[in-house]
Amino acid sequence: MEFAGKKVSVIGLGKTSLALARLLRHLGAEPFVSEHRPQEECADHVKALESEGIPFECGAHSERVLKNTGLVIPSPGVPPTIPILESAREAGIPLMSELEFASRFSTSTLIAVTGTNGKTTTTELIAHLMRQCGMDVGLAGNNACPFSEAVMQERQPEFLVLEVSSYQLELVDTFRPQVGCVLNVSNDHLGRHGTMENYAATKAKVFARQGEGDVAIVNADDAWTTEMGGDSAARIVRFGTSDSVDVCLRGEDFVANGKVVANRGDSPLPGRHNTENILAALAIMSVFNVDWEEIQHGLASFRGVEHRIEKVADIEGVAYYNDSKSTNLDSLKVALESFDGSILLIAGGEGKGGDYSVLRDLIQERVKQVIAIGADAEVICRAWGAATKTAPAADMRSAVEAAHRDAEPGDVVLLSPACASFDMYQNFEERGADFKTCVRTISSGGVSV
């Protein structure tokens, strides 16, 4: 499609859509951005649009969206069923995702990783290992650098590792990564996808256009992923805990294609979930001609990702961990299983309608106390009150102070909310930053106990 001089409407205003509007302008198109929220709720992005002379509207999606428009691109957070998109379909105006659009201007070898949990850690680890091996690599997608921003760079890297969400995959058609990976699929985002079957099928779209010469990396231990990729001509590489797969954990050794390539002790990352993340990363590295000794060095030097079971401090023999990126029950389960017990858990926020009781046994086994915050605080206290001591807290500072008062040497204070952050914060990053600030205040003696 030729874009010079053509109007393209972008639905939703955020980091990704702002980068997309800039890419469209770079290509000579005429972007128009439409956001249903009032202008004051997205002031920073509005300021950027105004400074760059990109036309926009806030407060509603008006008839301006479809007038003389050749293409509509919704932001990843915009459900594809909203009325303005239905109207675009009825008018015969094509829809395309930002992931699809940006991929058409990429010159890099694409390594796309999706899954319910572990995407950020795994993509960061892959990029780290590739750099350790001297490979020219960038990182983009559902993280700090939108794909649209990455393809505007003066020189694109040889390899680009993409963190890809199900929302980004909904409207793809020709998107074809040379290496695709689905880490896992568990109960999340069903309010948008409807059923687990629909959700898994959306994740599997990462493989849909792959062909000869491409590679599909799948988790053999996950019932939803193990058969994915089979409909394409791509080479399938499986990872898991069984000796029958291509990349596995044998005792404490990581084995790729029958060869011991690293040891679990090479990595400081805690927990079974990180073992899965490492297996996925090693499966991807096995596709390339790498020096496995450099991979071992890379595993040892990778310290993890901010807000994902991130160690913040040791205070008087108590370890404080920030897992603010935990926004669902599966993420919380992973975090709890990363420690042997003696956990003081700070959880809560804007719930997603999940059944908290499914974790009652694990809470009883590993959690000494739950301090609940946010909109679902009372729901959490009721769900877990019979399993352990529970109490609500008014805010993060009160929660951290309560945990500090009750913690004993050897305990772990863990922020792992299992909820979205939007009832109290702009995003999970802001929530995690608040937790770390509160912990550091304690560490500096700025709290009365």
N, C-alpha and C positions, 0 to 999 in steps of 0.2 A: 504494500500500500504506500502510495506517495503522500507525504504529510505536509509538504511545503504549502503554506497558504490555507490549509484546511483547519476548520474548527474541531477541536476534540474536547469533550466535556469530561471532567474528572469529578467523581462523586465522593464527597468526604474530604475533610481537611485535617491532615496530620503530617507526620514526618515523611511517610512514603509518598503521599499524594503531592506534597510540596516538591520532592525530588522528581517525581514524574512530570509535574508542570514545567519544571526547569528543563528536563530532557525534551519535552515537546517543543518548548521555545527554542532550544538548541537545534532542533531538527527543522525549524522554520514553520512549525504548526502554530495555531492560535488556541492555546489552552484556555478553558473557562472552568473555574472551580466552584462547585456548589456544595454547601454545608448546611445541614438542617439545624445545627446548634446555633444559638445566638452568638453574635460576634464577640461578646466579652468573654465567652468560654474558650475561645481559641485565639486570643489576642496576639500571642507571639507569632503564630503562623500567618495571621491576617497582616501583621506588620511586614512580614517578609514578602507577601504577595504585593502589598501596596508599594513597597520599595522597589520591586522589580517590574511593576507595571503590568501584572497579570490580573485580568478581570476576574471577579468572584462575586458570590452572593452568600449571605448567611441568613439563618432563620427559617429557611424553607427551600425546597427544590422546585423552582418555578418553571414556567414554560420556556424560559431562556435556555434551559439545559438542552432541549432537543431542537431548538430553532437553528436551522442551517448547520446542523451537526453531522459529521461524517463518522464519528466513533465515540462511544461512551466507555470510560474505564472507571469502575468503582474501586475505591480503596479496599484493602483486604478486610477491614473491619465492617464494611457495609454488606448486609445480607443481600444476596442476589434476587430476592423476592420482593423488595420494597417497590411501591407503586411507580416511581419514576423509571425504574429499570424495566418493569413490565410494560410501561408506555413506550419505552425505547424499542423493545422487542416487537410490539404491535405496529410501530412505525417503520419497522424494517431496518432500524439503525443497529449495526453490529456492536456487540459487547465484547470486551477483552479484559483480562486481568493484567495488573501491573507486571506480574511475573512473566506472563506471556509476551507482553509488549517489550519489556526490557531485554528479554532473551534474544529478540530479533536483531539486537545491536551489539551483542556480546561476541567478542573474538576469542574468549578464553575457553579452555576445556572446563566444562561445568561439572562439579561434584555436588549434587543436591541431596540434602539429608532432611527427612521428615520423620514424624513420630509424635506420639502424645507427650512423652517425657524424654529428657536427655538431649534434645536437639542442640541447645546452646553449648553445653559442655562438650558434646561430641564434635561439633563443627569447630569450636575453638581448639580442641585437641588435635584434630586432623590438620588444621592450618599450622599449628605449632610443630607437629611432627614433620610436615612437609618443609617448613623453614629449616628445621634442624638438619634435614637431608639436603639442604641447598637448593630447594625448588622455589621457583618464582610463583608466589601464591598470594591471593587476596581473600577477604572474607566479606560476605554481603548477604542480603536477604532480610529475614525477619529478625534483625538485630540492629546494631548502631548505624550500619551503612545500607540504605536501601539499594536494591539491585539497579534502579534507575540512576542512582548517583554513581555506582561503580562503573557503568558502561559509558559514562561521560568523561572518565579520566583520560588524560592525554595519551597515556600508554596503559592499556589493559594488561594485567598479569597473564602469564601462561596458563595458570590454573586459578579458578575461582570457586571457593567453597561456599555454597548457599545453604543457609538455614531456611527451610520452607515449611510454612504452616498449611493446614487443610484449607483455611480461608483463601490462601493464595492459589491453591490448586483447583478451586471450584470451576473457574472459567478458562482453564488452559485448553489448548487445542493442539498446537504444534510444538509445545515446550518439550525439548529432548536433551536431558543431561547425558553426558557421556558416561558418568557414573551416578547411579541413583541408589538411595538407601532408605529403607523404612525401618526404624528402630523398634517400634512397638505400637500397639493400638490398644487403648483402654478407655474407659467411660469418661468422656469429656466432650464438650461442645455439642451435646445432643439437642440442646435448644435450637441450634442452627441446622444441624444435619439430620435430626429426626430419629434415626436409628443407628445402632452400631454398624449394621450392614452398609448404610449410606456413608457413614463416617470412614469406615475402612476402605470402601471403594474410592472415596475422594483421595485418601492417602495413596492408594495404589496408582493414581494418575501419574505419579512421578515416573512410573515405568511405561506408561501407555504408548509413547512414541519411540521408545528405544528399539534399536535394531541391531544388525550385524556390527560387531566391533564395540558395542556398548556393554556395560556391566551393571547388573542389578544385585545389590547387596541386601540380603534379607535375614531377619532374625528367625532361626529355626526353632527357638524355644517359645515363641509367641504364636498362639493358635490363629490369630487374625492375620499374621504376616507370612507364615511359613510357606504358603502356596502362591504368594504374590510373585509377579514377574514372569510366570510361566507362559503367559499368552504372547509374550514378545520374543524376538529372536536374540535378545541379549544373553550374554553369558551370566549365569546365576552363581553367585558366591554366597554361601550360607555361613553364618556364625552362630555359636551357641555353646552349650556345655557338654554336648555329646561328641565322642571321638569320631563319629561318622560324618561330621560337617567339616567344611574347609578350614575354618579358623575356630579354635576351641580353647577352653581352659582344661588342662590335664593336671590335676593336683594343683600346684601353684604355678605351673608353667603355661604360658601362652604358646599355642602350637598353630603354625600356618602351613597348610599343605604338607603335614607330616613332620615339619621341622620346628624344634623349639626356638622361638624368636625373642622371647622376653619372659620375665617372671612377674607375678603379681606384686611382689615386693619392690619392683622397680618404680612403682607409682605410689605417691603419698595420698592419692584420692581414696576416701573411705567408702565402704559399703558395696553391697551386691550390685546396686544399680550402676555404680561406676565401673564395676567389672564388665557389665554389659556394654557400657559406653566405650570402654577400651577395646573390647572385642570387635565392635563395629568399626572403630578407627583403624585397628590392625587389619581387618578384612579389606578396608579401602586401600591401605598402604600396600597390601599384598598384590594389588593390581599393578603396581608400579615396580620398577627395578630399584629397590631401596637397599641401603646399608642397614641391616638390622641392629648393628651396634649403635648406630646413630639414633635409631628408634628407641633403644633402651635409654640412651642419654636424654632423649626428648621426653619420655615418660617420667623420668626422675625430676626433670626441671619444670614440668607443668603443674602448677599449683591450684588449678581449678578456675571457676568462674565466679565473679561477684554475684552475691545473692543466691547462690546454689550450694547449700551446705558449706558455706564459707566461714572459716574460723576467724573470729573477730578478736578474741582476747582470752587469756587465762587470768582470772582474778581470784586470789586466795584459794587456789586449787580447784576452781570451777571453770570449766570451758564454756565459752559463749559462741554459738553458731548462728549465722544469718542464712536462713533458707526462705527468704521472702518470695522467691520465684515459685514456691509451692502454692499453686492456686487451685488444686483439686485434691481429692482424697487419695488418689494413687501416688501423687507426689509426697504427701504426708507419710503414707505407708513406707515409701522408699526411704525417707529421712529417718523414721523411727527404727527401721531395720538396719540403719547404718551404725547404730550404737547399741551396746550391750544392755543398757538399762539406765536407771538413775537419771531420768530425763525430767526436767521441768519445762513443760511445753507451753509456748505462747501461740495460740491459734485463734482463728476467727477473722471476720471481715464480711464482705458481701458474698453470701453463700450461693451455690449453683444448684440448689435443690437436691443435692446428694444425700444419701442415707448415712449419717455419721455413725450409726450403730454398727456398721460393718467393720469398724476398726476397734470396737469395744474390747475384744480380747487382747489385741496388741497394745492398746492403751493400758489395760490392767497389768500386762506383763512388763512393760518397759517404762511407763510414765508415773513418776511420783506425784506429780501435780500438774493440772491444766489451768492456765490463766487465760481466760477467754476475752477477746476484744471484738469491737465492731458490731455490725448489725446482727450477726448470728451468735453473739455471745451467749444469750440465754438458751438458745437451741442446743448449742454445744454442751453447756453445763447439764442440761437435762439428759442428753444422749450418753454422756460419759460419767455422770455423777455417781453411778453405782459401781464404776470400775476404778475410780481413783478420786482424790481430792480435787474439786473444781471450784473456781471463783471467777466472777467477772472483774474486769478492770476498765476504768473509764477511758484510758488512752495508752499509748505505747510506753510512756514514761512510767506510769503507774504499774504497768505489767512488768517491766524490767526491774523496777524497784522491789516489787513483791517477790519476784523470782530470786533476786539477790539476797533478800532477807531470809528466805527459806532454804536456799541452796547450801549444801555441805561439800567439803572437799571430795573430789571424785565425781561430783554430779556434772551434768550437762544442761545448760540453759539453751533451749532451741526455739528460735522463731521459725515455725513452719505452718503458715496460716491455713492451708487447705481451702482458701477462699480468695476471691478477687479482692482488690484493694480499693475499689472506687468509692466505697462508702466513707473512707477516711483520707484517701490519698489520690493523687493524680495517676499513679501507676505503682507497680510492685517495687520499682527501683527507689521511689521516694519513701516507700514503707521501709525497705531494707536500710536505707540511709538513716532514717529516724531511729531504728533499732540500734544501729552502730553508734550513733551519736549518744544515745542513752547509755549504752554499755561503756563508752569512753568517758562519759561523765562520772559513772561509778568508779572506773579505773583511776580517774584523777582525784577521787575523793569528794566529788561534788554532790553526794547524796547522803542523806542521814539514814542510818539503818536502825 
